[in-house]
Amino acid sequence: MLLYLTRGNQEPLIPIQYLNEPDIILGAYKQLDHMGNEPIRIAKVVCNVPNLYQYLSNINMNNGQTIQQLSVLEYFVDRMDENEAKVFAGALDSESINGLADIITVAKNLHLYELIPDVTNDTELGQYLAEHDLLNIAYTQETSQYWDLTAIGTAYYSDHGGAYTEDGYVLRKGELGARKDKVFCIQLQNENKQTAFINLPANNAELQKVCGKLCIEDFSEAALVGFSSPIPHLEELIPTDCFSMTAANELAQSIRAMLQTNGDLLKYKAILEYECPKTFPEAAEYRNELDAYAIVETSNEEYGRKALEEIGADQELLDTIDGYMDFEAFGKHQKAEDGIRTTRFGEIGQVSYDSQQMQNYQME
């Protein structure tokens, strides 16, 4: 790190390097003593951190501790490789810097920051987040035209901070992907076409923050313009007609709980495909009716045999007619009679509490 000092706006500029060498400092200040009484200032900085000068240009060089602090900073800067220098430049821009002590703190903690290459604006950030599955939205080549990548990037930048540089986006490590456990990603828009994103389930503070961004008192004042889920098939199974944020947040909480219970989410998806709800509240209500349905894991042949047993056929009769009756076809017919249908998530039907047959085939 090479500094050039002067007094006021005078020439020449006095170069100074190796700030831990007292003789070098003394020699530079002797030259400055012949340049009058104007305050000493840093006129130029030569190093591999492109924006460092803007943070050093107003440093008080008449403070006795300044040279000592600059020596510490020089130690860190001179040991930075090219990528670390890029990260340092962005980290400085991303933090509130109020003096040399803050600059040194960032330099000492460079390991806390990361650089996302070639992300230099909101649009590129939105595209990066979407393509790397960091927002829990269903972003594919087919759906890309429906997402406002600039709005996504703007909202994320507002929430997570960081700084754009000519080399990429610098932010604290851990910010990217920190919210990947969400069930729904919701995009809302107010009457002034301002957009905000929120992942559900969300707490009250997160909900109120979005209301504040949109300048609304209640979510009923905003329109739903984007709805997706990282959980396969949910987005296509849940309609958005009559959508409400309260219902969506409650459903997201329930689905998160289902993820911890073996079979519940699979059954919920099967119910949605079985019933084909037309509105969001209708789809949400089915989460409370899991016990009213059964996943049937029995083959058509076995189901046919059990159906005959239910109406009184004993094993001797079943053995007698075996070879003369198509149990497979009969079982398939009987399943249809019992309202059992095939979905992508398994065969399912409503539990008839007066039918022992259906209750026997509920998923254990």
C-alpha positions in Angstrom: 0.0 0.0 0.0 1.6 3.3 -1.1 0.3 6.6 0.2 0.9 10.0 -1.2 0.7 12.9 1.3 0.5 16.7 0.8 -0.7 19.8 2.5 -3.9 21.2 1.2 -3.8 21.0 -2.6 -0.1 21.5 -3.1 2.4 19.8 -5.2 4.5 17.7 -5.0 2.9 14.6 -3.5 5.1 12.9 -0.9 5.2 9.1 -1.2 5.2 7.1 1.9 5.3 3.3 2.4 6.4 0.8 5.0 4.5 2.7 7.7 6.1 0.7 10.5 9.5 2.2 9.8 10.0 5.4 11.9 12.8 6.8 9.7 10.6 6.7 6.7 7.7 8.5 8.5 10.1 11.1 9.9 11.6 11.8 6.4 8.2 12.2 4.8 7.0 14.6 7.6 10.2 16.7 7.2 9.4 17.3 3.6 5.9 18.2 4.5 7.2 20.7 7.1 8.6 22.8 4.2 5.1 23.0 2.5 3.5 25.4 4.9 0.9 25.0 7.7 -2.2 23.6 5.9 -3.5 20.3 7.2 -1.7 17.1 6.0 -3.9 14.9 4.0 -3.7 11.7 1.9 -3.9 12.8 -1.7 -3.6 9.4 -3.4 -3.6 5.7 -2.5 -2.0 3.0 -4.7 -3.0 -0.6 -3.8 -5.1 -3.4 -5.1 -8.3 -2.2 -3.3 -9.8 0.2 -5.8 -12.0 2.2 -3.5 -9.7 2.5 -0.5 -8.8 6.1 -1.2 -12.4 7.3 -0.7 -12.3 6.0 2.9 -8.8 7.4 3.6 -9.1 10.8 1.9 -10.6 12.5 5.0 -8.4 10.8 7.6 -6.9 13.3 10.1 -3.1 12.8 9.5 -2.3 15.1 12.4 -3.6 12.6 14.9 -0.7 10.8 16.7 -2.4 7.4 16.3 -3.2 7.7 12.6 0.2 6.4 11.4 0.1 3.5 13.8 -3.4 2.6 12.5 -2.4 3.0 8.9 0.5 0.7 9.5 -1.9 -2.0 10.7 -4.1 -1.5 7.7 -1.1 -1.6 5.4 -0.2 -5.0 6.9 -3.6 -6.5 6.0 -3.9 -4.8 2.6 -0.4 -5.9 1.4 -1.2 -9.5 2.2 -4.5 -9.6 0.3 -4.7 -11.6 -2.9 -6.7 -10.3 -5.9 -10.0 -11.9 -4.8 -9.6 -10.8 -1.2 -9.0 -7.3 -2.3 -12.3 -7.4 -4.3 -14.1 -8.7 -1.3 -12.6 -6.0 0.9 -13.7 -3.3 -1.5 -17.3 -4.5 -1.4 -17.3 -5.1 2.3 -16.2 -1.5 2.9 -19.1 -0.3 0.7 -21.6 -2.6 2.5 -20.7 -1.4 6.0 -21.1 1.9 7.8 -17.5 3.2 7.9 -16.7 6.0 10.3 -12.9 6.0 10.5 -9.8 4.0 10.4 -10.9 1.7 13.2 -13.9 0.6 11.2 -11.8 0.0 8.1 -9.3 -2.2 10.1 -12.2 -4.1 11.7 -13.5 -5.1 8.2 -10.0 -6.0 7.0 -9.5 -8.2 10.1 -12.8 -10.0 9.5 -12.7 -10.5 5.8 -13.5 -14.2 6.2 -17.0 -13.1 7.2 -17.8 -11.8 3.7 -18.2 -13.5 0.3 -18.2 -12.3 -3.3 -20.9 -13.5 -5.8 -19.1 -12.9 -9.1 -20.7 -11.0 -12.0 -23.7 -9.9 -10.0 -23.5 -6.2 -10.3 -27.1 -4.9 -10.1 -30.6 -5.8 -8.9 -31.6 -7.7 -12.1 -28.5 -9.9 -12.0 -29.0 -10.5 -8.3 -32.6 -11.5 -8.9 -31.6 -13.9 -11.7 -28.8 -15.4 -9.5 -31.2 -16.0 -6.6 -33.8 -17.6 -8.8 -31.5 -19.8 -10.8 -29.7 -21.1 -7.7 -33.0 -21.9 -5.9 -32.3 -19.4 -3.1 -35.8 -17.9 -2.9 -38.0 -21.0 -3.0 -39.8 -20.0 -6.2 -40.6 -22.3 -9.1 -38.1 -20.6 -11.5 -37.7 -22.6 -14.7 -37.2 -21.7 -18.3 -41.0 -22.1 -18.7 -41.9 -19.8 -15.8 -39.1 -17.3 -16.1 -41.2 -14.8 -18.1 -43.6 -14.5 -15.1 -41.1 -13.3 -12.6 -39.8 -9.8 -12.2 -36.1 -10.4 -11.5 -35.3 -6.8 -10.9 -38.0 -6.6 -8.2 -36.7 -9.8 -6.7 -33.2 -8.4 -6.6 -34.3 -5.0 -5.2 -36.3 -6.6 -2.4 -33.5 -9.0 -1.5 -30.9 -6.2 -1.5 -33.1 -4.2 0.7 -33.5 -7.0 3.2 -30.0 -8.4 3.2 -27.7 -5.4 2.4 -24.3 -5.9 0.9 -22.8 -3.9 -2.0 -22.5 -4.2 -5.8 -19.0 -3.8 -7.2 -17.7 -4.0 -10.7 -16.7 -7.6 -9.9 -19.9 -8.8 -8.2 -22.1 -8.7 -5.1 -20.4 -8.7 -1.7 -22.3 -9.5 1.4 -21.9 -11.2 4.7 -21.7 -15.0 4.6 -24.8 -16.9 5.6 -27.2 -14.4 4.1 -27.7 -16.4 0.9 -29.9 -19.3 1.4 -30.7 -18.4 5.0 -34.4 -18.8 4.4 -34.6 -22.0 2.3 -36.9 -23.8 4.8 -39.9 -21.9 3.7 -43.1 -23.5 2.3 -44.4 -20.7 0.1 -42.9 -17.6 -1.6 -45.4 -14.9 -2.0 -45.1 -11.8 -4.3 -47.5 -8.9 -3.5 -48.2 -5.6 -5.2 -49.9 -2.4 -3.9 -52.0 0.0 -5.9 -48.9 2.0 -6.9 -47.3 -1.1 -8.5 -44.7 -1.4 -5.7 -43.7 -5.1 -5.2 -42.6 -7.0 -2.1 -41.8 -10.6 -1.4 -42.3 -12.7 1.7 -41.6 -16.4 2.5 -44.1 -18.3 4.5 -44.5 -19.3 7.3 -43.5 -15.9 8.7 -43.7 -14.3 12.1 -45.6 -11.1 12.9 -42.5 -8.9 12.6 -41.8 -10.2 9.1 -45.4 -9.7 8.1 -45.5 -6.2 9.4 -42.2 -5.4 7.6 -43.8 -6.3 4.3 -46.9 -4.1 5.1 -44.5 -1.3 5.8 -42.7 -1.7 2.5 -46.0 -1.6 0.6 -47.3 1.2 2.7 -50.5 -0.7 3.6 -52.4 -1.3 6.8 -53.6 -4.8 5.9 -52.7 -7.4 3.3 -56.2 -7.1 1.8 -54.9 -3.8 0.3 -52.4 -5.7 -1.8 -52.8 -8.0 -4.8 -51.2 -11.4 -5.1 -49.0 -11.4 -8.2 -46.7 -14.4 -7.5 -47.2 -17.7 -5.7 -44.8 -20.6 -5.6 -43.4 -23.4 -3.4 -40.2 -25.3 -3.3 -42.2 -28.4 -2.3 -42.9 -30.4 -5.5 -46.5 -30.2 -6.9 -47.9 -27.9 -4.2 -48.0 -24.9 -6.5 -50.1 -26.7 -9.1 -52.4 -28.4 -6.5 -53.3 -25.2 -4.6 -55.4 -22.6 -6.4 -55.0 -19.0 -5.5 -58.6 -17.8 -6.0 -59.8 -16.1 -2.8 -56.2 -16.1 -1.5 -55.6 -14.5 1.9 -52.2 -14.0 3.7 -53.7 -15.2 7.0 -54.9 -18.5 5.5 -51.6 -18.9 3.6 -49.5 -18.4 6.7 -51.6 -20.9 8.7 -51.4 -23.4 5.9 -47.6 -23.0 5.6 -47.3 -23.7 9.3 -49.4 -26.8 8.9 -47.4 -28.0 5.9 -44.2 -27.5 7.8 -45.5 -29.7 10.6 -46.6 -32.3 8.0 -42.9 -32.5 6.8 -42.1 -33.8 10.3 -44.7 -36.5 10.2 -44.4 -39.6 8.0 -47.0 -39.7 5.3 -49.1 -36.7 6.1 -47.8 -34.4 3.3 -48.1 -37.2 0.8 -51.7 -37.8 1.9 -52.5 -34.1 1.8 -51.2 -33.9 -1.8 -53.3 -36.9 -2.7 -56.4 -35.4 -1.2 -55.8 -32.2 -3.2 -55.5 -34.1 -6.4 -58.6 -36.3 -5.5 -60.8 -33.3 -4.6 -59.5 -30.6 -7.0 -60.4 -27.6 -4.8 -61.3 -24.5 -6.7 -60.3 -21.9 -4.1 -57.4 -21.3 -1.7 -59.5 -21.6 1.5 -61.0 -24.9 0.2 -57.5 -26.3 -0.4 -56.4 -25.0 3.0 -59.3 -26.6 4.8 -58.4 -30.1 3.6 -55.3 -30.0 5.9 -57.8 -30.5 8.7 -59.4 -33.5 7.1 -56.5 -35.9 6.8 -58.2 -38.5 9.0 -61.2 -38.5 6.7 -59.2 -40.1 3.9 -57.2 -43.3 3.5 -54.3 -44.1 1.3 -54.9 -47.6 0.0 -51.8 -49.7 -0.5 -53.5 -53.0 -1.4 -53.4 -54.6 -4.8 -56.6 -54.9 -6.8 -56.6 -58.7 -6.3 -56.3 -58.5 -2.6 -58.9 -55.8 -2.4 -61.3 -58.0 -4.3 -60.7 -60.9 -1.9 -61.2 -58.7 1.1 -64.4 -57.3 -0.4 -65.8 -60.8 -0.7 -64.8 -61.6 2.9 -66.6 -58.5 4.0 -69.9 -59.8 2.5 -69.5 -63.3 4.1 -67.2 -65.3 1.9 -65.0 -67.7 3.9 -61.7 -69.1 3.0 -63.2 -72.3 1.7 -65.4 -70.4 -0.7 -62.5 -68.3 -1.9 -60.4 -71.4 -2.5 -63.3 -72.9 -4.5 -63.8 -70.0 -6.8 -60.1 -69.3 -7.2 -59.3 -69.9 -10.9 -62.9 -69.2 -11.9 -63.1 -65.6 -10.8 -61.0 -62.6 -11.9 -60.1 -61.1 -8.5 -58.0 -58.4 -10.1 -60.9 -57.1 -12.2 -63.4 -57.4 -9.3 -61.0 -55.6 -6.9 -60.6 -52.7 -9.4 -64.4 -52.5 -9.8 -64.9 -52.5 -6.0 -62.3 -49.8 -5.5 -64.2 -47.6 -8.0 -67.5 -48.4 -6.1 -65.8 -47.4 -2.9 -64.7 -44.1 -4.4 -61.0 -44.9 -4.5 -59.1 -43.2 -7.2 -55.5 -43.3 -8.3 -53.4 -40.1 -7.9 -49.7 -39.4 -8.5 -49.3 -39.9 -4.7 -51.1 -43.2 -4.4 -54.6 -44.6 -4.4 -56.9 -42.7 -2.0 -60.5 -42.6 -1.0 -62.7 -41.1 1.7 -63.1 -43.2 4.9 -66.5 -44.6 5.2 -67.0 -45.2 8.9 -69.6 -47.8 8.3 -67.2 -49.7 6.0 -64.6 -51.9 7.6 -63.1 -52.4 4.2 -61.8 -48.8 3.8 -60.7 -48.5 7.4 -58.6 -51.7 7.0 -56.5 -50.0 4.3 -55.7 -46.7 5.9 -51.9 -46.1 5.9 -50.5 -47.1 9.2 
